[in-house]
Amino acid sequence: MAATLALTALLGPAAATAAAAGPSPSLPAHAQAPDHEVVTRLERYAHPLRSTAPGAPGGDLAAFASMTGGASIVGIGEASHGSKELFTVKDRLFRQLVAREGFSAYAMEISWSAATRLNTYLLTGEGDVRQIMREEFQDGYSLLNTEELAQLFEWMRKHNRTGSHKIRVVGMDFSDADPEQYERILTWAEANEPAVLPELRRRYAALRALPTGVAVRMAAYNALPLDGRKAIAKDAEAAYQLLSRAGKQDPWVLQEARILSYMATEYTTDWSDPAQAKAASRRRDRIMAETAVWWQRQTGERIVVSAHNGHVSYESAVPEHYPVTMGADLRELAGRDYLAVGTSFHGGDYRARTATGESGTFSVGPAAPGSNEYTLDKVRHRDFYVDLRGARRDPAVAGWLDTARPTFVVPGRYPNDPTPPLALGSAFDVVVHLHRVSASVPVPPPH
């Protein structure tokens, strides 16, 4: 395989361009300067954001809570996987939605089994959250092994000690499954459908034989010959079908088996084939959307979906790689119960991984004339959020929102092309704009 699933999942396609934003040659010269009328009218709908710190007083977020409009699924994106303030402001928004709107689940681009481990910590306090993150957020997921997320999980644990409703994490992704996931399925079968247990063990034998440790396990899986990976995928699907036809059924066990089948199928992708890579990316967004909707309907909980802007948006900025977004699927599956919130920034730093796997800190911006961020940053507030649905009622703003312009969509791999064209009004319901961001802070290694 040219790349592991996790690299593709979090890093996105790499392009042979530098990470500095320049003016778009596709826009006419007059569009390169800020549209003062658009800025003036946007200011009528913009609400100042007083802080990006999660624990800051929430008075400035009252309007944001009302913007959710009763949505049961709110997607909150990050324009970069590796920028601190994009994650701390999402943390702050989530805390407000928990307090004001009763949200109680936080779905992420992490594996189902990683979220299961985190939920044990969140509900019981068992384990050390940073150690869990070090062990689970490896390989392509290492960009999420940050202090910003550790502090979010610690707050969730603190809330769960006394909160009237418990908060949990949802793993929407399926690049990996730890051994406990198979054991939960087999233990349930032994107690409830013992007749299918021998067949389940046979079907999961190759997967259970993979080594422990996320990065090592994924590397070993990738190293298997294609025919072997296809046989594993066939067995994983057969195991799921066996459970789905059993006399007794448990929706959580079926979901775990379904995730395993998704994972095994994904490992049959030849990522060097552009057509297969595109189809796999399409399938991944669909499955993440289905997983979030499944959780929401199974539990009845209102849920925040946290992912890259490129996933939560309604339209793809890079359709050659991601033809249909998770946000489009969520709107199809949940209708108006889904709300898409994008984040943007004028410039700053971000962490990313190079093609050889090392991580580093890189800079992007300031936003160039003609870009969406250049105009947004002319609004008088340093940081703010704006309801695009309301703003587009103004014809001058609607025209600007409906025009595809260079937009920071920074993948987790460097070098990259961070400014594909995107029409903000077609992509998001709400945008949170920050003037400047800094690089995320990795969780330090154990002493």
C-alpha positions in Angstrom: 0.0 0.0 0.0 1.2 3.5 -0.8 -0.2 4.9 2.5 -2.0 3.6 5.5 -5.6 4.2 6.0 -5.0 6.5 8.9 -2.6 8.7 6.8 -5.3 9.1 4.2 -8.0 9.6 6.9 -6.4 12.5 8.7 -3.8 13.9 6.3 -5.7 14.2 3.1 -4.2 14.4 -0.4 -0.8 16.0 -0.7 0.0 18.4 -3.5 3.4 19.6 -4.7 2.9 23.2 -3.8 4.1 25.4 -1.0 1.8 26.2 2.0 1.6 29.9 1.4 -1.6 31.4 0.2 -1.4 33.7 -2.8 -4.0 35.5 -4.9 -6.2 33.3 -7.0 -5.6 33.8 -10.7 -9.2 32.7 -11.4 -10.7 35.8 -9.9 -10.9 39.1 -11.8 -8.6 41.9 -10.6 -11.5 43.9 -9.0 -12.3 40.9 -6.8 -8.8 40.8 -5.3 -9.6 43.9 -3.1 -12.0 43.5 -0.1 -15.6 44.3 -0.9 -16.3 47.1 1.5 -20.1 46.8 1.1 -19.9 43.1 1.8 -17.8 43.7 4.9 -20.2 46.4 6.2 -23.2 44.2 5.8 -21.5 41.1 7.2 -20.9 43.2 10.4 -24.6 43.3 10.9 -24.7 39.6 11.4 -21.3 39.0 13.1 -21.1 38.3 16.8 -17.8 39.1 18.6 -16.0 36.1 20.1 -14.4 37.4 23.3 -12.2 34.4 23.8 -11.1 31.0 22.3 -10.3 29.6 25.8 -12.7 26.8 26.7 -13.2 28.0 30.3 -14.0 31.6 29.4 -17.4 33.0 30.5 -20.0 32.2 27.9 -22.1 35.3 27.6 -20.7 36.0 24.1 -22.0 32.6 22.9 -25.7 33.1 23.6 -26.3 33.8 19.9 -24.4 30.7 18.9 -26.6 28.5 21.0 -29.7 30.0 19.4 -28.1 29.4 15.9 -28.2 25.6 16.4 -32.0 26.0 16.0 -32.8 22.7 17.7 -30.5 20.7 15.5 -29.7 17.2 16.9 -26.4 16.9 15.0 -24.0 19.9 14.8 -20.9 19.5 12.8 -18.0 21.8 13.9 -15.1 21.8 11.6 -11.4 22.7 11.8 -9.7 24.4 8.9 -6.5 22.7 10.0 -5.9 19.5 11.9 -2.9 21.1 13.7 -3.9 24.5 15.0 -4.5 25.1 18.7 -7.2 27.7 18.7 -9.3 25.8 16.2 -9.6 23.0 18.8 -9.9 25.2 21.9 -12.8 27.2 20.3 -14.5 24.0 19.3 -14.1 22.8 23.0 -15.6 26.1 24.1 -18.6 25.8 21.7 -19.2 22.2 22.8 -19.2 23.1 26.5 -21.8 25.8 25.8 -24.0 23.3 23.8 -23.7 20.9 26.7 -24.7 23.5 29.2 -27.4 25.4 27.2 -28.7 22.8 24.8 -28.2 19.4 26.5 -25.7 18.0 24.0 -24.0 14.8 25.4 -21.9 13.2 22.7 -18.7 14.3 20.8 -18.1 12.4 17.6 -14.5 12.5 16.2 -12.3 11.2 13.4 -10.9 8.5 15.6 -11.5 4.7 15.6 -14.5 3.2 17.3 -12.3 1.2 19.7 -10.2 4.3 20.7 -13.4 6.1 21.7 -14.5 3.0 23.7 -11.3 3.3 25.7 -11.8 7.0 26.2 -15.4 6.4 27.3 -14.3 4.1 30.1 -12.1 7.0 31.4 -14.9 9.5 30.9 -17.5 7.5 32.8 -15.4 5.8 35.5 -12.1 7.7 35.7 -10.2 4.5 35.0 -6.9 5.0 33.3 -4.7 8.0 32.4 -6.2 10.0 29.6 -2.8 11.1 28.1 -1.5 7.5 28.2 -4.7 6.4 26.4 -4.1 9.1 23.8 -0.5 8.2 23.3 -1.4 4.6 22.7 -4.5 5.2 20.5 -3.6 8.4 18.6 -0.6 7.0 16.6 0.4 7.0 13.0 -1.9 9.4 11.0 -3.9 10.0 14.1 -0.9 11.4 15.9 -1.9 14.9 15.0 -4.8 14.5 17.5 -2.5 13.5 20.4 -2.6 17.1 21.7 -3.0 18.9 25.0 -6.0 20.7 23.6 -7.9 17.4 23.3 -6.5 16.1 26.6 -8.0 19.1 28.3 -11.3 18.6 26.6 -11.4 15.0 27.8 -10.5 16.0 31.3 -13.3 18.5 31.4 -15.7 15.8 30.1 -14.6 13.5 32.9 -15.1 16.3 35.5 -18.6 17.0 34.1 -19.5 13.3 34.3 -18.7 13.2 38.0 -21.7 15.4 38.8 -23.5 16.2 35.6 -27.1 15.1 35.2 -26.4 13.6 31.8 -23.2 11.9 30.9 -21.0 12.9 28.0 -19.4 10.3 25.7 -17.1 10.3 22.8 -18.0 8.6 19.5 -15.4 7.1 17.2 -16.6 7.6 13.6 -13.5 6.2 12.0 -12.4 2.7 11.3 -8.7 2.5 10.5 -8.0 0.3 13.5 -9.6 -2.0 16.0 -8.0 -3.1 19.3 -8.3 -6.7 20.5 -11.0 -5.8 23.0 -13.5 -5.0 20.2 -13.4 -8.7 19.0 -13.6 -9.9 22.6 -16.7 -7.9 23.3 -18.4 -9.5 20.3 -17.3 -13.0 21.2 -18.2 -12.6 24.8 -21.7 -11.5 23.9 -22.1 -14.4 21.4 -20.9 -16.9 24.1 -23.6 -15.7 26.5 -26.4 -15.1 24.0 -25.8 -17.1 20.7 -23.3 -19.8 21.5 -24.1 -21.7 18.3 -22.4 -19.0 16.2 -19.3 -18.7 18.4 -17.1 -21.2 16.6 -17.8 -19.6 13.2 -17.2 -16.1 14.6 -13.9 -17.2 16.0 -12.9 -18.6 12.6 -13.9 -15.5 10.8 -12.1 -13.2 13.1 -9.0 -15.4 13.5 -6.7 -13.4 11.1 -7.7 -10.0 12.5 -7.2 -11.2 16.1 -3.8 -12.5 15.1 -2.5 -9.0 14.2 0.0 -7.6 16.7 -0.9 -5.2 19.6 -0.2 -1.5 19.3 -2.0 0.7 16.9 0.9 1.7 14.6 2.5 -1.8 14.6 -0.9 -3.4 14.0 -1.7 -1.1 11.1 1.7 -1.6 9.5 1.3 -5.4 9.8 -2.2 -5.2 8.3 -0.9 -3.1 5.4 2.0 -5.5 4.8 -0.3 -8.5 4.1 -0.7 -9.5 0.5 -3.8 -8.1 -1.2 -5.4 -11.5 -1.6 -5.0 -12.0 2.2 -6.6 -8.7 2.9 -9.5 -9.5 0.6 -10.0 -12.8 2.4 -10.1 -11.0 5.8 -12.7 -8.5 4.4 -14.8 -11.4 3.2 -14.6 -13.1 6.6 -15.4 -9.8 8.5 -18.5 -9.2 6.4 -19.6 -12.9 6.9 -19.2 -12.4 10.7 -21.4 -9.3 10.6 -24.0 -11.1 8.5 -24.0 -14.1 10.9 -24.7 -11.8 13.8 -27.4 -9.9 11.9 -29.3 -13.1 11.2 -28.9 -14.5 14.8 -32.0 -15.1 16.8 -30.9 -12.7 19.5 -29.4 -9.4 18.6 -27.8 -6.5 20.3 -27.6 -3.2 18.3 -24.2 -2.3 19.9 -22.7 -5.7 19.1 -24.0 -5.4 15.5 -22.5 -1.9 15.2 -19.1 -3.2 16.4 -19.2 -6.0 13.9 -20.3 -3.6 11.2 -17.3 -1.3 12.0 -14.9 -4.3 11.7 -16.4 -5.1 8.3 -15.9 -1.5 7.2 -12.3 -1.5 8.4 -11.5 -4.8 6.6 -13.0 -3.5 3.3 -11.0 -0.3 3.5 -7.7 -2.3 3.8 -8.4 -3.8 0.4 -8.0 -0.4 -1.3 -5.0 0.2 -3.5 -4.2 3.8 -2.6 -1.9 4.1 -5.6 -4.9 3.8 -7.9 -6.6 7.3 -8.0 -10.0 5.7 -8.8 -9.9 3.3 -5.8 -8.6 6.1 -3.5 -11.4 8.4 -4.5 -14.0 5.6 -4.0 -12.5 4.8 -0.6 -12.6 8.5 0.5 -16.3 8.6 -0.7 -17.1 5.5 1.3 -15.3 6.8 4.4 -17.3 10.0 4.5 -20.6 8.1 4.1 -19.7 5.6 6.8 -18.7 8.4 9.3 -22.0 10.1 8.6 -24.0 6.8 9.1 -22.1 6.2 12.3 -22.9 9.6 13.8 -26.6 9.3 12.8 -26.8 5.7 14.1 -25.5 6.9 17.5 -27.8 9.9 17.6 -30.9 7.7 16.8 -29.8 4.8 19.0 -29.3 7.0 22.1 -31.5 10.0 21.4 -28.6 12.2 22.4 -27.8 15.5 20.6 -24.3 15.2 19.2 -21.5 17.4 18.0 -19.5 16.0 15.1 -16.0 17.2 15.2 -13.9 16.8 12.0 -12.0 18.7 9.4 -13.9 21.4 7.6 -13.6 19.3 4.5 -15.8 16.6 6.1 -18.4 18.7 8.0 -19.2 21.0 5.0 -22.0 20.4 2.5 -19.7 20.8 -0.5 -16.2 19.5 -1.2 -13.4 21.9 -1.9 -11.4 19.1 -3.5 -13.9 16.9 -5.3 -11.2 15.2 -7.2 -10.2 13.5 -3.9 -13.4 13.8 -1.9 -16.4 13.8 -4.3 -19.2 13.9 -1.6 -18.6 15.1 2.0 -19.8 13.7 5.3 -21.8 16.9 5.7 -23.7 16.3 2.5 -24.5 12.8 3.8 -25.5 14.0 7.2 -27.9 16.5 5.6 -29.3 13.7 3.4 -29.7 11.3 6.4 -30.8 13.8 9.1 -32.3 16.6 7.0 -32.5 20.0 8.8 -31.5 18.2 12.1 -27.9 18.7 10.8 -26.1 22.0 11.1 -22.7 22.7 9.6 -20.3 25.1 11.3 -17.0 25.9 9.6 -14.0 27.6 11.1 -11.6 29.9 9.3 -8.5 32.0 10.1 -6.5 34.8 8.5 -3.1 33.2 9.1 -0.9 31.4 11.6 0.8 28.1 12.3 -0.2 24.5 12.2 1.3 21.1 12.8 1.4 18.6 9.9 3.2 15.4 8.9 5.6 15.2 5.9 5.4 12.4 3.3 8.0 10.5 5.4 5.9 10.6 8.6 7.7 13.2 10.6 5.7 16.0 12.2 6.6 19.7 12.0 5.3 23.2 12.4 4.5 25.2 9.3 2.9 28.6 8.6 0.2 29.7 6.3 -1.2 33.1 5.4 -1.8 35.9 5.8 -4.9 35.4 3.6 -4.5 36.8 0.2 -6.8 39.4 -1.4 -9.6 37.7 -3.2 -9.9 34.9 -0.6 -12.8 34.3 1.7 -10.6 34.9 4.8 -9.2 38.2 3.5 -12.7 39.6 3.4 -13.8 38.0 6.7 -10.8 39.5 8.4 -11.9 43.0 7.5 -14.9 42.7 9.8 -14.3 44.9 12.8 -14.1 42.1 15.3 -10.8 40.3 15.7 -12.6 37.0 16.3 -16.3 36.4 15.6 -19.0 34.0 14.4 -21.7 34.7 11.8 -24.9 32.9 10.8 -24.5 32.7 7.0 -28.2 31.8 6.6 -29.2 35.1 8.0 -26.5 37.0 6.2 -27.4 35.6 2.8 -30.8 37.4 3.0 -28.8 40.5 2.0 -28.4 40.3 -1.8 -24.9 41.8 -1.7 -23.7 39.3 0.9 -25.5 36.4 -0.9 -23.6 37.0 -4.1 -20.3 37.0 -2.1 -21.3 33.8 -0.3 -22.2 32.0 -3.5 -18.9 32.7 -5.2 -16.2 30.1 -5.0 -13.0 31.8 -3.7 -9.7 30.6 -2.4 -10.2 29.2 1.2 -7.9 27.8 3.8 -8.6 24.0 3.8 -5.3 22.9 5.3 -4.8 19.1 5.3 -2.5 17.4 7.8 0.2 16.6 5.3 3.0 19.0 4.2 3.6 20.2 1.5 0.0 20.9 0.6 -2.3 23.1 -1.4 -4.2 25.0 1.3 -6.4 27.3 -0.7 -8.8 25.4 -3.0 -11.9 27.4 -4.2 -15.0 27.1 -2.0 -18.3 29.1 -1.8 -18.8 29.6 2.0 -22.6 29.9 1.6 -22.9 26.6 0.0 -20.5 24.8 2.4 -21.6 26.0 5.9 -24.6 27.4 7.9 -22.3 29.2 10.4 -18.7 30.3 10.2 -16.4 31.0 13.2 -13.5 33.3 12.1 -10.3 33.7 14.0 -7.7 36.3 13.2 -4.7 34.2 14.0 -3.9 30.6 15.1 -0.9 28.9 16.6 0.3 25.3 16.3 -1.3 22.7 18.5 0.6 21.4 21.5 1.6 17.7 21.5 1.0 15.6 24.6 4.5 15.1 26.0 6.0 11.6 26.2 5.9 9.9 29.6 8.6 10.8 32.1 
